[in-house]
Amino acid sequence: DCHAHPFCRGRFPYAPDATYEPHPSQAGNVARFLAVLDAHGLTHGLLVGAQPYGTDNRCLLESLAAGNGRLKGIALVRPDVAERDLAALADAGVVGIRFNLSTFGMAQFDHPATERLLARLREMGWFLQIHCEKDQLVEAAPILGRAGVRVIDDHFGRPDVARGLAHPGFQTLLDLGRSGNAVVKLSGPFRSSREGWPYRDVEPFIAAAIEAFTLERCVWGSDWPFVRTDERI
């Protein structure tokens, strides 16, 4: 499972400027996630640092340690993160960082330290995970191309389904797939669908993503524990 968010309720505080606070029923911890993996016969998982913690990665690191080798992580860091902090994250099982266009727009890309950070990701063999929606990837794509960093896109770019396959944001995602230096997560269809279960309106987007990225560069993620959703199917 290549997309899940761990929470450590009561152990670490949320950031003062957190953009959301999950309902307690949506704040699942790593023990529950491992139980979900076991119940479905899955061996490994990729944990993505939960946005409410900001750049405090203590919950993520504690969760990775609890996985006993079954889990890797995606951290949330400031663009000017110290070299020693990147090294410590790598030692703990972190393999990349996440930029969130959906929440912060281009602010993380526009930071003066970002060029160096992306270069370090490339040198370390890490990848940059992008959370975007609709046409947000269009502005970021040239920066990604110049940086040469490996990219993994959340939720097949969260396309604007009503605008069809041709809208610029989704076409930019497909171009990134054809570059051979990116991976796409076939995850979170409920975040793009306008119809609800069984999300048939996103099927053409999934098919197009598979064609552009090839199955070798498509991964699946559950998006557990399904934060900021009104219902579960």
Number of C-alpha atoms within 10 A of each C-alpha: 18 21 23 23 26 24 23 19 13 7 9 13 13 20 15 9 9 11 13 13 15 17 11 10 9 16 19 21 16 24 13 12 20 18 12 13 15 12 9 8 9 13 11 16 22 20 26 24 27 24 21 18 24 19 15 19 20 15 21 29 23 14 24 23 16 14 17 8 11 15 21 24 27 27 30 23 20 16 19 13 14 11 11 9 11 21 12 12 19 17 10 16 20 23 20 25 22 22 22 19 18 15 13 12 16 16 13 17 20 13 12 11 14 18 17 13 20 24 13 15 20 17 10 14 11 19 21 22 24 21 20 25 22 18 19 21 26 16 14 18 16 10 15 18 14 10 17 13 21 20 23 25 25 26 26 28 30 26 27 21 17 12 11 14 17 10 15 18 23 28 20 20 23 23 16 23 24 15 11 14 16 22 24 29 22 22 23 20 24 20 16 21 20 15 11 14 12 12 14 13 18 24 13 13 23 19 11 16 27 20 14 21 22 16 12 8 17 22 18 15 17 18 19 19 20 20 19 12 12 6 7 7 6
